[in-house]
Amino acid sequence: MASTYKYPEDYISWFVVGDRLAIVTTKTTTSTAPHRTAGSYLPIDEAVTNGVLIHYNSEPNKISAITDSISDIDNTLVLAIEDYIKSKMFMERAGQTADMNIGQAAMALAREHERKWKEKMDKWQQFKTSKIGGIRAIRPFDFR
């Protein structure tokens, strides 16, 4: 199909909400378009005649600083990572306190969160299909 987009990856984005696919663009062809400003998204202005093929490869971004976001990881790992972080925070708290009771309670909580983390990681290892959570499928409506 002929397209007016020389490098579509620079202009076209897509996202899924429920079972619906949205294809949007930041490229405008007229100055009277409702979204004239650069970077604004508007509906795609191309005709789709033989379907849409969306291909992507993804690797999570490397975490290198405490301020980095972990949003690139598989969604099923978020709760496991929270338990891991809590475990390490309670261990640190146990090592910094002078009160023996607080130290014991912190270590018990650290062990509990470590156990939860290991359980979730074992479960994830059994079900994972790829580094990004597996194939995402969109089921179109049956027009018959």
N, C-alpha and C positions, 0 to 999 in steps of 0.2 A: 504494500500500500504506500502510496506517495504521502509524504508528510512535509509540513513546513518547518518542522523542528530539526535543525542540523545536529544538535547534541541534546536529545530529549532528557538525558539525566540531569542537565543543568536547569531545566524548567518544570519537569513533570514530577509529581509526587502522588502517592496513593496511600490510602489507609482503609482499615476495615472497622466497621461499627456493627456488631452483631453479625448478621448474614448479608450485609450490604457492603459493596465496594464503592469507594469514592475515588475518582481520578481528577486531580486538580493541577493547575499550572500557574506559574508566576509570569508567563509571557503574555503581553497584551498586544493586540494588533491595531487598536484604535485609541485615540486620546479621549474618546467619549465613553470608554468602558467604565463600569461602576467601580472597579478596583484598579485605578491608574497608577497607584504608588508602587514603587519597586518592592518586591517581596510579598505583596498581597496575593492570596490565593483566589482563583476564580475557576469556574467550570472549564473543562477542556474544550477546545474549539476544533477538534479533529473528529472525523467520522470513523466509527469502528464498524468494519464490514465483516471481518472473518474472526472476530473474537479478540481477546486480550491475553497476552502472555506476560506474566510478571516473573522475573527471574532475579534472585538475589542470593548472595553469599555473605555470611556475616561471621565475624569473630568478635568476641567481647573486647572492649577496650581494656588495656592494662591499667590496673590501679597502682599509682605511683606516689600518691600523696593522701593525707588524711582527709583533704577536702574533696577528693574525687568522688564521683557518683558511681554507684553500683547498678545503675539502671540498665546496663547492657547485658546483664546476666539472665539466665533462664528464670522466668517468673516463679517456677516451683522451688527455686533455691533461696528465695528471699527470707523465708522464715527460718531456714536452717542457718543462714548467715547471721541472722539476729541472735539465735541461740549461741552460736560460736562467740560472737562479740560479747554477749552478756556473760558467758562463762569466763572469758579473759578479764572482763571488768571486775567480776566478783573475786577472781584470784588476786588481782592487783589490790583490791580493797582489803583482802585478808592479809596480804603481806605488809600493808601500810599501817594497820591499826595496832594499837598497843593493848586494847581490850581483848582478852582471850575469848569471851563469849561472842563478840562481834566477829572475830576472826574465824571461829568455828562455824558460825551461821553463814558467813560469806563463802567459806569453802564448801559447805553443804549445797548452797545455791549454785556455786560454780560447777560442782559435780553433776547436779541435776540438769543444768543447761548443757553441759558437755554430753550427757547421756541423750538428751533430746536431739542435739546436733548430730550425733552419730547415728541415731535411729533414722532421722530424716535423710541423711546422706546415703545410708544403706538402701532406703526405699527409693531414693532418686536414682541410684546406680542400677536398680532393677528395671526401672521404667524409662530411662532416658533413651532417646533415639538419635540425638545430635547435640552439638554444643549450644544450639539456640532453641531447643525445646521441640524440635521435630517439624514436620511439614504442617503448614497452615493451609487449610482448604476452605474455599468459598463455594458453597452449594448454590447455584443459580436456581431461580424458580422454574418449575416445569410449565411451559407455555402451551402444552397440549390440551 
